[in-house]
Amino acid sequence: MKRVLVSLFAVAVMGFAQVGKAEAYTITGTNSDFTINWSFACAGAGTCTGSALFNVTSFTASELILQITVTNTLNAAGEYLVGLGWDMDPNATALDDGAGGGDGLITAGAYFIQARLSQTFPTLHTVDVCVDGDPSGNCGSGQPTDAVPSPGSDTFTIGLLGNFASGSVILDNFGIKYAGNFGSFEGVGGGSTQGGSTQGGSTQGGSTQGGSAQAAVPEPASLLLLGTGLGLVAARVRSRSKKRQQAATV
């Protein structure tokens, strides 16, 4: 019986620890390159898959410059990769506009042509940085034809200005959005490598279709799993205690 109780508790705790995990990458210099991968269910379109290579080309006390290559590997024609967003700490206070074109990018891509700060991203609610093909609406809104087709990729360069005198910047909560013939889908990516060492982690994805959110929400699910395990443990203890009391009265 003890083994069963311990196993139930261990499973609950393990589920809480694994599902609630989030991916974060620390930038300290030009050797802090990393790749983010996405893989999550897209109703009707199969599995939405993609990746983004974050190449750190410059990092100073006041600016972080990233050359980012986004790749759409979704195996469904007519479904486009339309938006990319992430959080950062410390936050960027402004964007390096390069030649002053007003797009917030040092070098725009063929599809990703606009960068903005503090934008709404359905799965993540808000993101500190958004890059997409349309400056109107939320992150990743606009016409799917102004986005990366499948298969396909796009490269752009973004300069994030801020107070980075501490010597490090943390990037996390990487969201990606698809839109096209099958609907609109968003997911959170993770689990890749940085600077040659594995950062690990499992992909935590979600999606939205027809305006209704279907994004994975790991924290409440983890708490439910943990609560269920603890509840079973408590029930077993009460049952054994009651049996002992009954035996003592007999």
Summary of the structure (lengths in Angstrom):
residues: 250
radius of gyration: 22.5
end to end distance: 23.6
largest distance: 89.8
contacts: 847
relative contact order: 0.23
helix: 21%
strand: 43%
